[in-house]
């Protein structure tokens, strides 16, 4: 790599959208702060880069919910660095209170405000990935690229992504944002939203052309800025990544990522202890109180009082009643599960209360939710998303639905294919 050390590199994370596809989890919480495997989504990205030596992260926050969520979580970075034993510590900075009109505009604002003259890595707040940053930077430098877009081969629906057409040397000759039909997609190489920008980008961001685009409200990387650079003949390259990458854009993709990470993350990154040496069933907690709760779960599991199948993560201070069955799921801190509960391929976020004999499948239950299920009137939740602080009465059935925060669902309610705002 030229003359740059990884500690010189600045990372900008534009977080300005309303994350409509992940609603109702994102009504009162920034998408970057939504919990996945018992920590905020964005923490995976920051940790991945910080472990490799990157020290400075700028949150390109726009809007109150995004700013509040991220500042309250991370402040200036001291707590994060202490938790993960990162020395010297990382620094978190925040976009000044300027409304950006797209993720490329967020980069423009922060480059000027923080007077950045070093290479920049741009990452998205809703992605999880593994990437050897040095290798990607060496590729970027060797090509003399102004911008390098990290690309990933993708076999699914291409209509939700930017798709790149590359030459043999990986120069990008064409870029199609969200092709409507399969034949419109020039390849199966999608834009991961990870970009490396050379310092010269600052000059371009100040140019008259870009100011004109700004006035027209056209400052999105995929739709506007990348096609502009390619059309102008600037050296834009694609770096094909082989490592894992997820876009947590929808509840379905959230659960897919959760299960893949449960299956594949090394024990040290899961951050819990196995309760059976041969199984990927982890229970978190380091304090004497939480270790006591873990031993209780372990005892019940060994005695067959609770049954667990597949890969599972249980957080700190959880309580699990007898005859409960958990499969391929994540239970967050301070959650109470009653007797005879069944949880299959689901995420239960922190401080949940799940009453006796509740049945939850393929669903996300957000923070501080109370499910008043009982033996006589069990609650069933299937293929649904329940937002923060919802109370669900006995005997309710919620299928293919989304419930917004702070709702009270009356006992016996049957909610199918509904969005309760």
KAQUI-V961768 format. One record per backbone hydrogen bond with DSSP energy under -0.5 kcal/mol. NH is the residue of the N-H (numbers start at 1). CO is the residue of the C=O. Records with the same first field share a line. If there is no record, write none. Layout:
NH: CO, CO
This chain:
8: 5
9: 5, 6
10: 119
11: 56
12: 10, 121
13: 58
14: 12, 123
15: 60
22: 19
23: 20
25: 22
27: 24
30: 65
33: 30
34: 30, 31
36: 39
39: 36
41: 34
42: 32
43: 40
44: 40, 41
45: 41
46: 42
47: 43
48: 44
49: 45
50: 46
51: 47
52: 49
53: 50
54: 49
56: 9
57: 55, 91
58: 11
59: 57, 93
60: 13, 58
61: 59
62: 15
67: 63
68: 64
69: 65
70: 66
71: 67
72: 68
73: 69
74: 70
75: 71
77: 74
81: 77
82: 78
83: 79
84: 80
85: 82
86: 81
87: 85
91: 55
92: 76
93: 57
95: 59
98: 96
100: 98
104: 219
105: 219
106: 102
107: 103
108: 104
109: 105
110: 106
111: 107
112: 108
113: 109
114: 110
115: 112
116: 111
120: 197
121: 10
122: 120, 195
123: 12, 121
125: 14
127: 124
128: 246
130: 244
133: 131
136: 132
137: 133
138: 134
139: 135
140: 136
141: 137
142: 138
143: 139
144: 140, 141
145: 140
146: 235
147: 235
148: 196
149: 237
150: 148, 194
151: 149, 239
152: 190
154: 188
160: 157
161: 158
163: 176
164: 189
165: 174
166: 164
167: 171
170: 167
172: 236
173: 165, 171
174: 165
176: 163
177: 175
178: 161, 176
179: 161
184: 181
185: 181, 182
190: 152, 188
191: 162
192: 150, 190
195: 122, 193
196: 148
197: 120
198: 146
201: 198
202: 199
203: 200
204: 200
205: 201
206: 202
207: 204
211: 207
212: 208
213: 209
214: 210
215: 211
216: 212
217: 214
218: 213
219: 101, 217
224: 220
225: 220
226: 221
228: 224
229: 225
230: 226
231: 227
232: 228
233: 230
234: 229
236: 234
237: 147, 235
238: 170
239: 149
240: 238
241: 151, 239
246: 128
248: 126, 246
249: 247
251: 21
254: 250
255: 251
256: 252
257: 253
258: 254
259: 255
260: 256
261: 257
262: 258
263: 259
264: 260
265: 261
269: 266
270: 266
271: 267
272: 267
273: 283
275: 281
279: 276
281: 279
282: 280, 312
283: 273
284: 314
291: 287
292: 288
293: 289
294: 290
295: 291
296: 292
297: 293
298: 294
299: 295
300: 296
301: 297
302: 298
303: 299
304: 301
305: 300
306: 300
307: 324
309: 326
312: 280
313: 329
314: 282
315: 331
318: 315
319: 335
321: 337, 338
323: 305
324: 321
325: 341
326: 307
327: 343
328: 309
330: 346
331: 313
332: 330, 348
334: 316
335: 332
336: 352
337: 319, 335
338: 354
340: 322
341: 338
342: 358
343: 325
344: 360
345: 327
347: 363
348: 330
349: 347, 365
351: 333
352: 349
353: 369
354: 336
355: 353, 371
356: 373
357: 339
358: 355
359: 379
360: 342
361: 381
362: 344
364: 384
365: 347
366: 364, 386
368: 350
369: 366
370: 390
371: 353, 369
372: 370, 392
373: 371
374: 377
380: 396
381: 359
382: 398
383: 361
385: 401
386: 364
387: 385, 403
389: 367
390: 387
391: 407
392: 370
393: 391, 409
395: 377
396: 393
397: 413
398: 380
399: 397, 415
400: 382
402: 418
403: 385
404: 402, 420
406: 388
407: 404
409: 391, 407
410: 408
412: 394
413: 410
415: 397, 413
416: 414
417: 399
420: 402, 418
421: 419
